Amino acid sequence: MATIKKDLIIFASGRQITVPNGSLSITRRLEIADYYSRNIFFADGQPTGDKKIDKVTNIYGLTREEVIEIADAMIHLWIDLKDNVRALGVDTPEIFNVRKGEK
């Protein structure tokens, strides 16, 4: 599973990519963006009539395994948040896994 650090995603293979603020998002179309602004893995263009989109833009050249690693890492973070909210509620900073001196 990929490890997401401050400005890096580190894959099991050891490959690293720089992602501003370590932030990734996913659209309802399952396209991936970094830092809420730039699409990094997406369908390029819009379907017109009977034509389907046949081009995928993959800015970082992510492999199949790397996309799966990103999905697993993001799922893991959402599960951690859900578990923390269940255990601690929404009124305590401890739900964010922040310890003193850690950013």
VEXDREN-720447 format. One record per atom (N, C-alpha, C): residue in one letter; atom name; x, y, z; residue number from 1. Coordinates in steps of 0.02 Angstrom, whole numbers, plus 50000, padded with zeros to 5 digits. Example, Ala and Ser with C-alpha at 12.3 -4.5 7.8 and 13.67 -1.06 7.14 Angstrom:
// VEXDREN-720447
+------+------+-------+-------+-------+------+
! resn ! name !     X !     Y !     Z ! resi !
+------+------+-------+-------+-------+------+
!    a !    N ! 50660 ! 49716 ! 50390 !    1 !
!    a !   CA ! 50615 ! 49775 ! 50390 !    1 !
!    a !    C ! 50660 ! 49835 ! 50390 !    1 !
!    s !    N ! 50642 ! 49888 ! 50354 !    2 !
!    s !   CA ! 50684 ! 49947 ! 50357 !    2 !
!    s !    C ! 50645 ! 50002 ! 50394 !    2 !
+------+------+-------+-------+-------+------+
This chain:
// VEXDREN-720447
+------+------+-------+-------+-------+------+
! resn ! name !     X !     Y !     Z ! resi !
+------+------+-------+-------+-------+------+
!    m !    N ! 50042 ! 49941 ! 50000 !    1 !
!    m !   CA ! 50000 ! 50000 ! 50000 !    1 !
!    m !    C ! 50045 ! 50062 ! 50000 !    1 !
!    a !    N ! 50025 ! 50112 ! 49963 !    2 !
!    a !   CA ! 50062 ! 50175 ! 49960 !    2 !
!    a !    C ! 50061 ! 50210 ! 50027 !    2 !
!    t !    N ! 50115 ! 50245 ! 50041 !    3 !
!    t !   CA ! 50120 ! 50286 ! 50101 !    3 !
!    t !    C ! 50115 ! 50358 ! 50080 !    3 !
!    i !    N ! 50071 ! 50395 ! 50113 !    4 !
!    i !   CA ! 50063 ! 50466 ! 50097 !    4 !
!    i !    C ! 50096 ! 50507 ! 50151 !    4 !
!    k !    N ! 50146 ! 50545 ! 50132 !    5 !
!    k !   CA ! 50182 ! 50588 ! 50179 !    5 !
!    k !    C ! 50167 ! 50661 ! 50161 !    5 !
!    k !    N ! 50204 ! 50707 ! 50190 !    6 !
!    k !   CA ! 50188 ! 50778 ! 50182 !    6 !
!    k !    C ! 50178 ! 50798 ! 50109 !    6 !
!    d !    N ! 50227 ! 50788 ! 50067 !    7 !
!    d !   CA ! 50222 ! 50807 ! 49997 !    7 !
!    d !    C ! 50238 ! 50748 ! 49950 !    7 !
!    l !    N ! 50236 ! 50688 ! 49977 !    8 !
!    l !   CA ! 50256 ! 50629 ! 49938 !    8 !
!    l !    C ! 50206 ! 50572 ! 49944 !    8 !
!    i !    N ! 50202 ! 50534 ! 49891 !    9 !
!    i !   CA ! 50171 ! 50468 ! 49894 !    9 !
!    i !    C ! 50226 ! 50419 ! 49878 !    9 !
!    i !    N ! 50236 ! 50371 ! 49922 !   10 !
!    i !   CA ! 50288 ! 50322 ! 49913 !   10 !
!    i !    C ! 50255 ! 50255 ! 49902 !   10 !
!    f !    N ! 50270 ! 50224 ! 49845 !   11 !
!    f !   CA ! 50239 ! 50160 ! 49826 !   11 !
!    f !    C ! 50281 ! 50102 ! 49852 !   11 !
!    a !    N ! 50251 ! 50044 ! 49854 !   12 !
!    a !   CA ! 50284 ! 49984 ! 49878 !   12 !
!    a !    C ! 50348 ! 49970 ! 49838 !   12 !
!    s !    N ! 50349 ! 49990 ! 49776 !   13 !
!    s !   CA ! 50408 ! 49980 ! 49733 !   13 !
!    s !    C ! 50465 ! 50025 ! 49751 !   13 !
!    g !    N ! 50451 ! 50076 ! 49793 !   14 !
!    g !   CA ! 50502 ! 50126 ! 49811 !   14 !
!    g !    C ! 50495 ! 50189 ! 49770 !   14 !
!    r !    N ! 50458 ! 50187 ! 49716 !   15 !
!    r !   CA ! 50447 ! 50246 ! 49674 !   15 !
!    r !    C ! 50411 ! 50299 ! 49716 !   15 !
!    q !    N ! 50430 ! 50362 ! 49705 !   16 !
!    q !   CA ! 50400 ! 50418 ! 49741 !   16 !
!    q !    C ! 50375 ! 50469 ! 49691 !   16 !
!    i !    N ! 50317 ! 50499 ! 49707 !   17 !
!    i !   CA ! 50294 ! 50556 ! 49667 !   17 !
!    i !    C ! 50277 ! 50612 ! 49715 !   17 !
!    t !    N ! 50288 ! 50673 ! 49692 !   18 !
!    t !   CA ! 50274 ! 50732 ! 49732 !   18 !
!    t !    C ! 50202 ! 50753 ! 49721 !   18 !
!    v !    N ! 50166 ! 50759 ! 49776 !   19 !
!    v !   CA ! 50096 ! 50782 ! 49775 !   19 !
!    v !    C ! 50090 ! 50838 ! 49825 !   19 !
!    p !    N ! 50073 ! 50898 ! 49802 !   20 !
!    p !   CA ! 50069 ! 50955 ! 49848 !   20 !
!    p !    C ! 50026 ! 50940 ! 49909 !   20 !
!    n !    N ! 50055 ! 50951 ! 49967 !   21 !
!    n !   CA ! 50021 ! 50943 ! 50031 !   21 !
!    n !    C ! 49997 ! 50871 ! 50044 !   21 !
!    g !    N ! 50021 ! 50824 ! 50004 !   22 !
!    g !   CA ! 50000 ! 50754 ! 50012 !   22 !
!    g !    C ! 49926 ! 50744 ! 50002 !   22 !
!    s !    N ! 49894 ! 50791 ! 49967 !   23 !
!    s !   CA ! 49821 ! 50789 ! 49959 !   23 !
!    s !    C ! 49801 ! 50760 ! 49892 !   23 !
!    l !    N ! 49756 ! 50713 ! 49893 !   24 !
!    l !   CA ! 49726 ! 50684 ! 49834 !   24 !
!    l !    C ! 49651 ! 50686 ! 49841 !   24 !
!    s !    N ! 49617 ! 50693 ! 49786 !   25 !
!    s !   CA ! 49544 ! 50689 ! 49787 !   25 !
!    s !    C ! 49522 ! 50646 ! 49729 !   25 !
!    i !    N ! 49459 ! 50623 ! 49733 !   26 !
!    i !   CA ! 49431 ! 50582 ! 49680 !   26 !
!    i !    C ! 49362 ! 50610 ! 49663 !   26 !
!    t !    N ! 49348 ! 50613 ! 49598 !   27 !
!    t !   CA ! 49284 ! 50639 ! 49576 !   27 !
!    t !    C ! 49233 ! 50583 ! 49572 !   27 !
!    r !    N ! 49170 ! 50601 ! 49562 !   28 !
!    r !   CA ! 49118 ! 50550 ! 49555 !   28 !
!    r !    C ! 49130 ! 50508 ! 49492 !   28 !
!    r !    N ! 49169 ! 50534 ! 49445 !   29 !
!    r !   CA ! 49186 ! 50497 ! 49384 !   29 !
!    r !    C ! 49248 ! 50453 ! 49395 !   29 !
!    l !    N ! 49274 ! 50452 ! 49456 !   30 !
!    l !   CA ! 49332 ! 50413 ! 49477 !   30 !
!    l !    C ! 49398 ! 50439 ! 49449 !   30 !
!    e !    N ! 49399 ! 50503 ! 49434 !   31 !
!    e !   CA ! 49461 ! 50535 ! 49412 !   31 !
!    e !    C ! 49498 ! 50560 ! 49475 !   31 !
!    i !    N ! 49564 ! 50558 ! 49472 !   32 !
!    i !   CA ! 49605 ! 50577 ! 49529 !   32 !
!    i !    C ! 49637 ! 50645 ! 49517 !   32 !
!    a !    N ! 49635 ! 50687 ! 49568 !   33 !
!    a !   CA ! 49666 ! 50753 ! 49565 !   33 !
!    a !    C ! 49712 ! 50762 ! 49624 !   33 !
!    d !    N ! 49763 ! 50805 ! 49616 !   34 !
!    d !   CA ! 49805 ! 50821 ! 49673 !   34 !
!    d !    C ! 49790 ! 50891 ! 49697 !   34 !
!    y !    N ! 49791 ! 50898 ! 49761 !   35 !
!    y !   CA ! 49780 ! 50962 ! 49795 !   35 !
!    y !    C ! 49716 ! 50997 ! 49772 !   35 !
!    y !    N ! 49666 ! 50959 ! 49758 !   36 !
!    y !   CA ! 49599 ! 50984 ! 49741 !   36 !
!    y !    C ! 49596 ! 51025 ! 49677 !   36 !
!    s !    N ! 49648 ! 51025 ! 49637 !   37 !
!    s !   CA ! 49645 ! 51070 ! 49580 !   37 !
!    s !    C ! 49666 ! 51038 ! 49513 !   37 !
!    r !    N ! 49719 ! 51001 ! 49512 !   38 !
!    r !   CA ! 49746 ! 50976 ! 49449 !   38 !
!    r !    C ! 49730 ! 50902 ! 49441 !   38 !
!    n !    N ! 49696 ! 50885 ! 49388 !   39 !
!    n !   CA ! 49683 ! 50814 ! 49374 !   39 !
!    n !    C ! 49749 ! 50781 ! 49356 !   39 !
!    i !    N ! 49761 ! 50722 ! 49385 !   40 !
!    i !   CA ! 49823 ! 50685 ! 49370 !   40 !
!    i !    C ! 49809 ! 50618 ! 49336 !   40 !
!    f !    N ! 49747 ! 50593 ! 49341 !   41 !
!    f !   CA ! 49728 ! 50530 ! 49310 !   41 !
!    f !    C ! 49655 ! 50537 ! 49290 !   41 !
!    f !    N ! 49643 ! 50546 ! 49225 !   42 !
!    f !   CA ! 49574 ! 50563 ! 49205 !   42 !
!    f !    C ! 49561 ! 50548 ! 49132 !   42 !
!    a !    N ! 49497 ! 50545 ! 49116 !   43 !
!    a !   CA ! 49475 ! 50537 ! 49047 !   43 !
!    a !    C ! 49482 ! 50605 ! 49013 !   43 !
!    d !    N ! 49519 ! 50606 ! 48958 !   44 !
!    d !   CA ! 49532 ! 50668 ! 48924 !   44 !
!    d !    C ! 49480 ! 50679 ! 48869 !   44 !
!    g !    N ! 49439 ! 50730 ! 48877 !   45 !
!    g !   CA ! 49388 ! 50746 ! 48828 !   45 !
!    g !    C ! 49319 ! 50726 ! 48853 !   45 !
!    q !    N ! 49270 ! 50741 ! 48813 !   46 !
!    q !   CA ! 49201 ! 50724 ! 48829 !   46 !
!    q !    C ! 49172 ! 50680 ! 48775 !   46 !
!    p !    N ! 49130 ! 50632 ! 48794 !   47 !
!    p !   CA ! 49098 ! 50591 ! 48742 !   47 !
!    p !    C ! 49052 ! 50634 ! 48699 !   47 !
!    t !    N ! 49051 ! 50620 ! 48635 !   48 !
!    t !   CA ! 49006 ! 50656 ! 48591 !   48 !
!    t !    C ! 48966 ! 50606 ! 48550 !   48 !
!    g !    N ! 48901 ! 50610 ! 48554 !   49 !
!    g !   CA ! 48857 ! 50565 ! 48517 !   49 !
!    g !    C ! 48872 ! 50493 ! 48535 !   49 !
!    d !    N ! 48887 ! 50453 ! 48484 !   50 !
!    d !   CA ! 48901 ! 50382 ! 48495 !   50 !
!    d !    C ! 48974 ! 50369 ! 48511 !   50 !
!    k !    N ! 49016 ! 50420 ! 48508 !   51 !
!    k !   CA ! 49087 ! 50410 ! 48520 !   51 !
!    k !    C ! 49102 ! 50410 ! 48594 !   51 !
!    k !    N ! 49143 ! 50363 ! 48614 !   52 !
!    k !   CA ! 49165 ! 50359 ! 48684 !   52 !
!    k !    C ! 49233 ! 50392 ! 48690 !   52 !
!    i !    N ! 49251 ! 50411 ! 48750 !   53 !
!    i !   CA ! 49317 ! 50438 ! 48764 !   53 !
!    i !    C ! 49366 ! 50380 ! 48758 !   53 !
!    d !    N ! 49419 ! 50391 ! 48719 !   54 !
!    d !   CA ! 49467 ! 50336 ! 48712 !   54 !
!    d !    C ! 49537 ! 50356 ! 48735 !   54 !
!    k !    N ! 49543 ! 50413 ! 48769 !   55 !
!    k !   CA ! 49609 ! 50434 ! 48793 !   55 !
!    k !    C ! 49608 ! 50444 ! 48868 !   55 !
!    v !    N ! 49657 ! 50416 ! 48901 !   56 !
!    v !   CA ! 49667 ! 50426 ! 48973 !   56 !
!    v !    C ! 49730 ! 50467 ! 48982 !   56 !
!    t !    N ! 49724 ! 50521 ! 49019 !   57 !
!    t !   CA ! 49783 ! 50561 ! 49036 !   57 !
!    t !    C ! 49807 ! 50538 ! 49104 !   57 !
!    n !    N ! 49872 ! 50523 ! 49108 !   58 !
!    n !   CA ! 49902 ! 50495 ! 49168 !   58 !
!    n !    C ! 49967 ! 50533 ! 49180 !   58 !
!    i !    N ! 49962 ! 50591 ! 49212 !   59 !
!    i !   CA ! 50018 ! 50638 ! 49219 !   59 !
!    i !    C ! 50080 ! 50606 ! 49249 !   59 !
!    y !    N ! 50072 ! 50564 ! 49300 !   60 !
!    y !   CA ! 50129 ! 50534 ! 49333 !   60 !
!    y !    C ! 50148 ! 50466 ! 49303 !   60 !
!    g !    N ! 50112 ! 50444 ! 49252 !   61 !
!    g !   CA ! 50126 ! 50378 ! 49223 !   61 !
!    g !    C ! 50114 ! 50323 ! 49273 !   61 !
!    l !    N ! 50061 ! 50329 ! 49312 !   62 !
!    l !   CA ! 50045 ! 50279 ! 49363 !   62 !
!    l !    C ! 50032 ! 50211 ! 49331 !   62 !
!    t !    N ! 50058 ! 50160 ! 49363 !   63 !
!    t !   CA ! 50044 ! 50092 ! 49340 !   63 !
!    t !    C ! 49978 ! 50068 ! 49370 !   63 !
!    r !    N ! 49955 ! 50013 ! 49346 !   64 !
!    r !   CA ! 49894 ! 49982 ! 49373 !   64 !
!    r !    C ! 49901 ! 49971 ! 49449 !   64 !
!    e !    N ! 49958 ! 49944 ! 49469 !   65 !
!    e !   CA ! 49971 ! 49929 ! 49540 !   65 !
!    e !    C ! 49973 ! 49993 ! 49582 !   65 !
!    e !    N ! 50002 ! 50046 ! 49554 !   66 !
!    e !   CA ! 50006 ! 50109 ! 49591 !   66 !
!    e !    C ! 49937 ! 50141 ! 49601 !   66 !
!    v !    N ! 49894 ! 50137 ! 49552 !   67 !
!    v !   CA ! 49826 ! 50163 ! 49560 !   67 !
!    v !    C ! 49790 ! 50124 ! 49615 !   67 !
!    i !    N ! 49799 ! 50058 ! 49615 !   68 !
!    i !   CA ! 49769 ! 50016 ! 49667 !   68 !
!    i !    C ! 49798 ! 50034 ! 49735 !   68 !
!    e !    N ! 49863 ! 50046 ! 49739 !   69 !
!    e !   CA ! 49894 ! 50066 ! 49803 !   69 !
!    e !    C ! 49866 ! 50133 ! 49828 !   69 !
!    i !    N ! 49857 ! 50181 ! 49783 !   70 !
!    i !   CA ! 49828 ! 50245 ! 49802 !   70 !
!    i !    C ! 49757 ! 50235 ! 49830 !   70 !
!    a !    N ! 49717 ! 50194 ! 49794 !   71 !
!    a !   CA ! 49648 ! 50181 ! 49817 !   71 !
!    a !    C ! 49649 ! 50149 ! 49886 !   71 !
!    d !    N ! 49692 ! 50100 ! 49896 !   72 !
!    d !   CA ! 49696 ! 50067 ! 49961 !   72 !
!    d !    C ! 49716 ! 50115 ! 50016 !   72 !
!    a !    N ! 49764 ! 50159 ! 50002 !   73 !
!    a !   CA ! 49787 ! 50208 ! 50052 !   73 !
!    a !    C ! 49731 ! 50256 ! 50070 !   73 !
!    m !    N ! 49694 ! 50279 ! 50019 !   74 !
!    m !   CA ! 49640 ! 50326 ! 50032 !   74 !
!    m !    C ! 49583 ! 50292 ! 50071 !   74 !
!    i !    N ! 49567 ! 50231 ! 50053 !   75 !
!    i !   CA ! 49515 ! 50193 ! 50090 !   75 !
!    i !    C ! 49536 ! 50186 ! 50163 !   75 !
!    h !    N ! 49599 ! 50170 ! 50175 !   76 !
!    h !   CA ! 49625 ! 50161 ! 50242 !   76 !
!    h !    C ! 49617 ! 50226 ! 50283 !   76 !
!    l !    N ! 49632 ! 50284 ! 50252 !   77 !
!    l !   CA ! 49625 ! 50348 ! 50287 !   77 !
!    l !    C ! 49552 ! 50361 ! 50305 !   77 !
!    w !    N ! 49506 ! 50348 ! 50259 !   78 !
!    w !   CA ! 49434 ! 50359 ! 50274 !   78 !
!    w !    C ! 49411 ! 50313 ! 50330 !   78 !
!    i !    N ! 49434 ! 50251 ! 50331 !   79 !
!    i !   CA ! 49415 ! 50205 ! 50384 !   79 !
!    i !    C ! 49443 ! 50228 ! 50451 !   79 !
!    d !    N ! 49505 ! 50252 ! 50451 !   80 !
!    d !   CA ! 49534 ! 50279 ! 50513 !   80 !
!    d !    C ! 49493 ! 50338 ! 50539 !   80 !
!    l !    N ! 49474 ! 50383 ! 50494 !   81 !
!    l !   CA ! 49433 ! 50440 ! 50515 !   81 !
!    l !    C ! 49366 ! 50416 ! 50544 !   81 !
!    k !    N ! 49334 ! 50371 ! 50510 !   82 !
!    k !   CA ! 49269 ! 50345 ! 50533 !   82 !
!    k !    C ! 49277 ! 50312 ! 50602 !   82 !
!    d !    N ! 49328 ! 50272 ! 50611 !   83 !
!    d !   CA ! 49339 ! 50239 ! 50676 !   83 !
!    d !    C ! 49353 ! 50290 ! 50731 !   83 !
!    n !    N ! 49393 ! 50342 ! 50715 !   84 !
!    n !   CA ! 49408 ! 50393 ! 50765 !   84 !
!    n !    C ! 49345 ! 50433 ! 50784 !   84 !
!    v !    N ! 49304 ! 50449 ! 50735 !   85 !
!    v !   CA ! 49242 ! 50486 ! 50750 !   85 !
!    v !    C ! 49195 ! 50443 ! 50792 !   85 !
!    r !    N ! 49191 ! 50379 ! 50776 !   86 !
!    r !   CA ! 49149 ! 50334 ! 50817 !   86 !
!    r !    C ! 49173 ! 50331 ! 50889 !   86 !
!    a !    N ! 49239 ! 50328 ! 50897 !   87 !
!    a !   CA ! 49267 ! 50321 ! 50964 !   87 !
!    a !    C ! 49270 ! 50387 ! 51003 !   87 !
!    l !    N ! 49281 ! 50442 ! 50968 !   88 !
!    l !   CA ! 49296 ! 50505 ! 51003 !   88 !
!    l !    C ! 49246 ! 50561 ! 50990 !   88 !
!    g !    N ! 49201 ! 50553 ! 50942 !   89 !
!    g !   CA ! 49155 ! 50606 ! 50924 !   89 !
!    g !    C ! 49188 ! 50655 ! 50876 !   89 !
!    v !    N ! 49155 ! 50712 ! 50866 !   90 !
!    v !   CA ! 49181 ! 50761 ! 50819 !   90 !
!    v !    C ! 49208 ! 50825 ! 50852 !   90 !
!    d !    N ! 49211 ! 50825 ! 50918 !   91 !
!    d !   CA ! 49230 ! 50886 ! 50953 !   91 !
!    d !    C ! 49301 ! 50885 ! 50981 !   91 !
!    t !    N ! 49340 ! 50834 ! 50965 !   92 !
!    t !   CA ! 49407 ! 50830 ! 50993 !   92 !
!    t !    C ! 49459 ! 50824 ! 50937 !   92 !
!    p !    N ! 49514 ! 50860 ! 50942 !   93 !
!    p !   CA ! 49565 ! 50858 ! 50890 !   93 !
!    p !    C ! 49599 ! 50790 ! 50882 !   93 !
!    e !    N ! 49591 ! 50747 ! 50932 !   94 !
!    e !   CA ! 49622 ! 50681 ! 50928 !   94 !
!    e !    C ! 49596 ! 50639 ! 50869 !   94 !
!    i !    N ! 49538 ! 50657 ! 50842 !   95 !
!    i !   CA ! 49512 ! 50618 ! 50785 !   95 !
!    i !    C ! 49557 ! 50626 ! 50724 !   95 !
!    f !    N ! 49598 ! 50678 ! 50722 !   96 !
!    f !   CA ! 49640 ! 50691 ! 50664 !   96 !
!    f !    C ! 49710 ! 50659 ! 50669 !   96 !
!    n !    N ! 49721 ! 50615 ! 50717 !   97 !
!    n !   CA ! 49785 ! 50581 ! 50725 !   97 !
!    n !    C ! 49843 ! 50629 ! 50730 !   97 !
!    v !    N ! 49831 ! 50687 ! 50761 !   98 !
!    v !   CA ! 49885 ! 50736 ! 50770 !   98 !
!    v !    C ! 49909 ! 50731 ! 50842 !   98 !
!    r !    N ! 49974 ! 50722 ! 50847 !   99 !
!    r !   CA ! 50006 ! 50720 ! 50913 !   99 !
!    r !    C ! 50044 ! 50785 ! 50923 !   99 !
!    k !    N ! 50059 ! 50802 ! 50985 !  100 !
!    k !   CA ! 50096 ! 50864 ! 50998 !  100 !
!    k !    C ! 50161 ! 50864 ! 50959 !  100 !
!    g !    N ! 50174 ! 50920 ! 50926 !  101 !
!    g !   CA ! 50235 ! 50928 ! 50888 !  101 !
!    g !    C ! 50234 ! 50896 ! 50819 !  101 !
!    e !    N ! 50180 ! 50861 ! 50802 !  102 !
!    e !   CA ! 50175 ! 50828 ! 50736 !  102 !
!    e !    C ! 50132 ! 50868 ! 50689 !  102 !
!    k !    N ! 50154 ! 50874 ! 50627 !  103 !
!    k !   CA ! 50116 ! 50911 ! 50578 !  103 !
!    k !    C ! 50110 ! 50870 ! 50515 !  103 !
+------+------+-------+-------+-------+------+
